[in-house]
Structure formats: structure tokens, C-alpha cells
Amino acid sequence: MADRRSATNTQEAYIKDASWWLWWVQARGLELTDVDFIEADTFAAAMRHAGYAAETRRRRLSALKSWYRLPATGPPVSNDPFDGMDLPKRQRDKSTRFVTEDKLNRMLTRAVAVESPRVQAILAVLKGTACRVSELTGAQLADLGRRGEHRILTLPAKGGRRHEVVIADLTGDLLNGYLTKRGNLPGPLFVTSTGAPLQRTYVTQLVQRIAKAVGVDKPEEVTVHGVRHSVATAMLEAGEPIDVVQALLGHADPRTTQTYAHPDHLARSPAHRADERLAIALGRAPR
């Protein structure tokens, strides 16, 4: 548990989520040792009726389930009122601005044509690894290495974990062009001209600037997470197995990866091909 929640922000969020339940129990004049599953259901229903988003309710209830399962840190009770409770289903973040693979390729082509080696390398790594902005800005020069015949970059993933991604040939060439300018001083992989770490806002702004230049609709809404989302979606739509895309993204749960699949996957359903074979067997021309 300590490894999974070692990041300060994660710890603070976990404590905050659990505190909602403590406040509820106190406001209802109860003791932690007295609450039962009916009270837990009432708490979940109250959040739903208050209009909290499904993902917010899911996160809070999940935190409480974890809390009660850990005797060392959870409440001193013999029963878990959240045991067996179904969590709200995950919902796709509809605010994420999706960018087609064609537009992503045009963005990288534009960067190679007119941008600095650093911008070229940033965009190539974002597209080639589908990394998060925190992983990009947190990566160190020492995180570049090799594993067998593969060049890899070890990223600082969520929860204090480390996540390896492959730097393929084209991405590596553009990264090398930047490293020639950067030099080999230890520190962050991507730095400013003075050697300072890049800010997340800078990375977001350059992505939006290039998106605007190639005609992406509403470029001001494009984010690094949107690029990550779009890369993953393009891979799934190209037929990459979900476990392969999951490994690239560093997701612990394949259901998280599945949220990157767009409805277009219906056009690739095997039902269409089965229908074509049936039409041939019946002597009818496939549509």
C-alpha cells in the first residue's frame, strides 16, 4: 500500500476522500464501530443525489473500501460496511479533446519542418510513448538507457512507480537532434536554454500552438492528455491488442485502457466479417 500511495498528492487525495465518511458518521451522531452497510448505502446515495460525478463517487468509495481492508491504518472495527458495494461505473472523460492520427502526424511533420530540435523531440516523445505531461517533465537524462537491442526511457509514473517505454528509431533520431544541443549535463531530460526544468504549461502551450497551425478544431482545448488519449485510440483502432496498449500507457487495469476505445471500433467488429462469410455461403453478394 505504501508503494501505491507514496506520491504526496495521492496521499492527500486519499485522506481527503476518507475524511468525507468520517464527517458523515460524526454528523449523523454515530460511531465508527456502530455503522452498518445500510449507512454506507445511504452515504453513497446521498452523494449521488447531491449531484457528484460518478468518477468522484467511485474514487471516494474505492478509498473507503481500501481503508477498511487495511487493519494497520483503517478504523478499529470488525465489520466493513462497504464490503460488497458495487462502485459506480467508469465514465469516459468527454472533456478530453480528441485528435485524429492524421492530425497528430501533421503536427509532428510541422514541428520537424519549422520548430526547434527541443520541440521536435518533445512532440516525438509524446506521440511515440503516449506519456503523461508529468512523466515528460519529470524524466531525467539518466533515465535514457538500453535493454537488449531496445533503447528505452524509464518514466516516473503515478504512485512512485517507474514505467519503461521504448524509444523507437524515428523518435530516437529526433531526440538525438535535441540531445546534441542540450549536452550531457545531468538533470531533467528536457530543459530550458538556462538548464531549468520545463514547466507543464509550456508543454501544453506548444502542443496547442502546433495543433492550431495544422488546423485542429478548437486547438485551445488540446492537452497533453488529449495527445495521450489520441495515440492510444489510434493504436486500438489499428488493431493493437489491448494488453499491448495497456503496457505502453502503464495502466494497472485494462478497463482503464478500454476507455480510450472510441465507438468507431464498432466498424471493426468481427460480426461484419462473419456476416460476409455467411452471405457467401448463402450465395448472396456481400454488401
C-alpha positions in Angstrom: 0.0 0.0 0.0 2.8 2.4 0.8 4.3 1.9 -2.7 1.0 2.5 -4.4 0.3 5.7 -2.4 3.8 7.1 -1.9 3.2 10.2 -4.0 2.3 13.2 -1.8 -0.7 14.3 -4.0 -2.1 10.7 -3.9 -1.8 10.5 -0.1 -3.5 13.8 0.3 -6.3 12.8 -2.0 -6.8 9.5 -0.2 -7.0 11.2 3.2 -9.4 13.8 1.8 -11.7 11.1 0.3 -11.8 9.1 3.6 -12.5 12.2 5.6 -15.9 12.6 3.9 -17.0 9.4 5.5 -15.7 10.4 8.9 -17.6 13.7 8.6 -20.7 11.9 7.6 -20.5 9.5 10.6 -19.9 12.3 13.0 -22.7 14.5 11.6 -25.2 11.6 11.9 -24.2 11.1 15.6 -22.8 7.7 15.0 -19.6 5.9 16.0 -17.4 4.1 13.5 -17.9 0.9 15.4 -21.7 1.1 15.0 -22.2 1.9 11.3 -23.5 -0.9 9.1 -24.0 -1.5 5.3 -27.3 0.4 5.3 -25.5 3.5 6.5 -22.8 3.0 3.8 -25.5 2.7 1.2 -27.2 5.9 2.5 -23.9 7.7 2.2 -23.4 6.6 -1.4 -27.0 7.5 -2.3 -26.6 10.9 -0.7 -23.5 11.7 -2.9 -25.5 10.6 -5.9 -28.5 12.8 -5.1 -26.1 15.7 -4.4 -25.0 15.5 -8.0 -21.5 14.3 -7.5 -19.9 12.9 -10.7 -19.8 9.1 -11.0 -16.0 9.2 -11.0 -15.9 11.3 -7.8 -18.2 8.9 -6.1 -16.3 5.9 -7.4 -13.0 7.4 -6.1 -14.3 8.1 -2.6 -16.0 4.7 -2.2 -12.9 2.9 -3.5 -10.7 4.8 -1.0 -13.0 3.7 1.8 -13.0 0.1 0.7 -9.2 0.2 0.8 -9.2 1.9 4.2 -11.4 -0.8 5.8 -9.4 -3.6 4.3 -6.2 -2.4 6.0 -6.3 -3.0 9.7 -3.0 -1.3 10.3 -4.3 2.1 9.0 -8.1 1.7 8.8 -10.7 2.1 11.6 -10.7 -0.3 14.6 -13.8 -2.2 13.5 -14.7 -5.8 12.9 -17.1 -5.2 10.0 -16.7 -3.4 6.8 -19.9 -1.5 5.8 -18.6 -1.1 2.3 -17.9 -4.8 1.7 -19.8 -6.0 -1.4 -20.8 -2.5 -2.5 -20.8 -2.0 -6.3 -18.9 1.0 -7.4 -20.3 3.5 -10.0 -19.2 2.5 -13.5 -16.2 4.4 -15.0 -17.2 7.1 -17.5 -15.2 8.4 -20.3 -13.9 12.0 -19.8 -15.8 13.7 -22.5 -13.9 16.9 -21.9 -10.8 15.4 -23.5 -10.1 16.9 -26.9 -9.6 14.0 -29.3 -7.1 14.4 -32.2 -7.0 12.1 -35.1 -3.9 10.2 -36.0 -3.7 12.1 -39.3 -3.6 15.4 -37.4 -1.1 14.0 -34.9 1.2 13.1 -37.8 0.7 16.5 -39.4 1.6 18.1 -36.1 4.9 16.2 -35.9 5.6 16.9 -39.6 5.0 20.6 -38.9 7.4 20.5 -35.9 10.1 18.8 -37.9 9.8 21.5 -40.6 9.8 24.7 -38.6 10.3 24.1 -34.9 13.4 23.8 -32.7 15.1 20.4 -32.1 13.7 20.5 -28.5 10.1 21.0 -29.7 10.6 18.3 -32.3 11.8 15.9 -29.6 9.0 16.7 -27.2 6.3 16.1 -29.7 8.0 12.9 -30.9 8.3 11.5 -27.4 4.6 12.5 -26.6 3.4 10.7 -29.8 5.9 7.8 -29.6 5.3 6.9 -26.0 1.9 8.3 -25.1 3.4 9.6 -21.9 1.7 12.0 -19.4 2.9 15.6 -19.1 4.2 14.9 -15.6 6.2 12.0 -16.9 7.7 14.1 -19.7 8.7 17.0 -17.5 9.9 14.6 -14.7 12.1 12.4 -16.9 15.8 12.7 -16.3 18.7 12.4 -18.7 19.9 9.3 -16.7 16.5 7.7 -17.4 17.6 7.0 -21.0 19.2 3.6 -21.5 19.1 0.3 -23.3 17.5 -3.0 -22.7 19.0 -5.5 -25.1 18.6 -4.1 -28.6 15.9 -1.6 -27.5 16.5 1.9 -26.5 14.3 2.8 -23.5 13.2 5.7 -21.4 12.2 5.0 -17.8 9.4 7.4 -16.8 8.3 8.5 -13.3 4.8 7.1 -13.4 1.9 7.5 -10.9 2.2 6.3 -7.3 6.0 6.5 -7.3 6.3 3.6 -9.8 8.8 3.5 -12.7 7.5 2.8 -16.2 9.7 1.7 -19.2 8.8 2.8 -22.7 10.6 2.0 -26.0 12.2 4.9 -27.9 11.8 3.7 -31.5 14.0 4.8 -34.4 12.3 7.9 -35.6 11.6 9.2 -32.1 15.2 8.4 -31.2 16.5 10.4 -34.2 14.6 13.5 -33.2 15.6 13.0 -29.6 19.2 12.8 -30.6 18.9 16.1 -32.5 17.8 17.7 -29.3 20.4 16.0 -27.1 23.2 17.3 -29.3 22.0 20.8 -28.4 21.3 20.0 -24.8 24.6 18.5 -23.9 25.2 15.7 -21.3 24.9 17.6 -18.0 22.8 15.5 -15.5 19.3 16.6 -14.7 15.9 16.7 -16.4 15.8 15.3 -19.9 14.0 18.4 -21.2 15.3 21.7 -20.1 15.1 25.4 -21.0 18.0 27.3 -22.5 19.3 28.0 -19.0 19.1 24.4 -17.9 15.9 24.8 -15.8 13.2 22.1 -15.9 10.4 22.7 -18.4 7.0 23.8 -17.0 3.9 21.8 -17.8 2.2 25.0 -19.1 5.0 25.4 -21.7 4.4 21.9 -23.0 0.7 22.4 -23.2 1.1 25.7 -25.0 3.5 24.3 -27.6 1.1 21.4 -28.3 -1.8 23.9 -28.7 0.2 26.2 -30.9 1.2 23.4 -33.3 -2.4 22.0 -33.3 -3.6 25.4 -34.4 -1.0 25.6 -37.1 -2.2 22.3 -38.7 -5.9 23.1 -38.5 -7.1 21.1 -35.4 -10.5 22.3 -34.4 -10.6 24.2 -31.1 -6.8 23.9 -30.6 -7.0 25.8 -27.3 -8.7 22.7 -25.9 -6.0 20.2 -26.9 -3.9 19.0 -23.9 -1.1 16.6 -23.5 -3.6 14.1 -22.0 -5.6 14.6 -25.2 -2.5 13.6 -27.2 -2.0 10.5 -25.0 -5.7 9.6 -25.4 -5.5 10.1 -29.2 -2.3 7.9 -29.6 -3.9 5.1 -27.5 -7.1 5.3 -29.5 -5.3 5.2 -32.8 -3.4 2.1 -31.7 -6.6 0.3 -30.6 -8.3 1.2 -33.9 -5.3 -0.1 -35.8 -5.9 -3.5 -34.1 -3.2 -3.4 -31.5 -4.1 -5.9 -28.6 -5.4 -4.1 -25.6 -2.8 -5.6 -23.3 0.0 -4.1 -25.6 -1.6 -0.7 -25.4 -2.1 -1.1 -21.7 1.6 -1.8 -21.2 2.6 1.3 -23.2 0.3 3.5 -21.2 1.3 2.0 -17.9 -2.2 1.2 -16.8 -2.7 -1.3 -13.9 -6.2 -2.1 -15.0 -7.1 -3.0 -18.6 -10.5 -1.4 -18.1 -8.8 2.0 -17.9 -7.2 1.3 -21.3 -10.6 0.3 -22.7 -11.9 3.8 -22.0 -9.6 5.1 -24.8 -11.5 3.0 -27.4 -13.9 5.1 -29.4 -17.3 4.0 -30.8 -15.6 3.6 -34.2 -14.4 0.2 -33.1 -17.9 -1.0 -34.0 -17.0 -0.6 -37.6 -14.2 -3.2 -37.0 -16.5 -5.7 -35.3 -15.8 -9.3 -36.3 -19.6 -9.5 -36.8 -19.2 -7.8 -40.1 -16.7 -10.3 -41.4 -18.8 -13.2 -40.1 -21.8 -11.7 -42.0 -19.8 -11.5 -45.2 -18.8 -15.2 -44.9 -22.4 -16.1 -44.3 -23.5 -14.2 -47.3 -21.0 -16.1 -49.5 -22.2 -19.4 -48.1 -25.8 -18.4 -48.9 -24.8 -17.4 -52.4 -25.5 -13.7 -51.8 -23.2 -10.9 -52.7 -21.7 -9.2 -49.6 -22.9 -5.7 -49.1 
